[in-house]
Amino acid sequence: MGKMGFFDKSDLKFVGINVILAVVVGIVILVVLISYLRTYTEHGVEVEVADVRGLVEAEATPLLSAQGLSLVVIDSTYSDKVPFGTIVDQDPKPNSHAKHGRSVYVTINATTKRQVTMPNLQDMSYRQAETTLQGMGLVVDTIYDYEPSTYRDLVLDVKSNGESVPPGEKIAVGTKVRLVVGFGQGTEEVEVPSVIGMTLQDARRMLLAHRLTVGAVTFDDEEENEAQFVYRQIPAPGEKRIEGETVALKLSKNIEKAVTGNDNSGEDEWF
């Protein structure tokens, strides 16, 4: 009997068959896995993204949902050239292709106009004030209201729709405002009105209506952000002054002072 090798022919045939079977099974598993992944991820299934620009969120959401897409708001902006609350931009872009389940990111135009705070422009040159207001997005009327004042060409007040807009008040971007500008002292006498009990803003409006302006202002209390009321003025109510002259005011947050006019300080040491 001849000597046998490490493997005989039957063993080699068995190993070969098993290797072939392993390869075939591996290929089948790979094909099944790829097929499953294609189905799970909807590979190759895309939709044409709808154009939702110009729509509000409530209109765009169901439209994209019907395509298997979702809407996500990522930013807002402000423009007076498109309706408030409408979509102004989207990603992916309209008519591009995206897979089911993809998010469409949108930017929406703000639902209200942006607000800015009116700065204190009093005693600023009207040219500088005009530049400041325009830089804030306000529209400055090319026509000015002129009032008598101690100094010429300085801003006395800012108005919108005929109403004074005091410093610190919020105003919408794009609002048209008009500057009240001083042209120097006049020649006619006017009677000084009483501004006792008024806030500084109301006192300023009253004096401007009588062709006078606010002069030196003193607050008893440091917290100027709290409401304070005029309890003393110089000149006193009823006195005559040349139009454009100033009226000095003293204010306190104690309204009783305004009612009683109680002030123990002398006129000369008031300011």
C-alpha positions, 0 to 999 in steps of 0.5 A: 500500500502506498504512503498517503499524503497529508490530505487525500483527494476526498479531503481536498474535494470536501474543503473546496466544496465548503469554500465555494459554499462559504463564498456563495453564502457571503455573496447572498448575505451581502446582496440581501444586506445592500437590498435592505439598506437601499430599502431602509434609506430609500436610496435613490428615491428623491423628490423635487423640493417645492418652492415655499418662498412667499408662503407662511410657515402654516402653508409651507409645512403641510406642502413639504410634509406631503413630499416626505420633507420637514420644515425647520425655521433657522433664521428671521430677517426684516424686509419691507419689500415682502409680506411679514411672516413669509418665507424669504429663503430656503435650503435645499433650493426650490426645484432641487432634489432631496431624499425623503425625510430631508429637512428644508431649512427656511428663513422667515421675514419678521412678523413685525417691524424691528424697533429702535430706541430714539436717542437724545438728539437735543442740542445736536446739530440738525445735520448730525441728528439727521445722519444719526436717525437715517443710520437707525433706519428711520426716514427723516422728513426733508421739511423741518419745523422751526422754533425760537431758541437760544441757539440756531440750528440745534435740534429741539425735538423729534416728532412722528405724526405730529407727536413728540418722540422723547428719548428712550421711546421705541419706534419702528424702523422705517417710520417717518420723523420730523426734526424741530430745529431752533432758529435763534431767539425771536422778538415777541414776548410770550407768557410762560406756562405752568409745567408744575406736576408734569414729567420732563417730556410733557413739560418740554412739549408744553414749552415748545407749544409756547415757543419756549425751550427747556433750559437747565434741568436738575433731578432730586433723585439720581434714578432718572429712569424713574418717573419724576415730576416738575415741582419748580420752574424759573421763570415762574408761570405767568411771567413774560419772556422773549420767544426762544428763551429757556425755562429751568426745571427742577424735578423729583419723584415725590409727586407731593412736591409738585402738588405743594411746591415745597422747596426750601432752597433759595432761587440763587442756589438752586442750580 
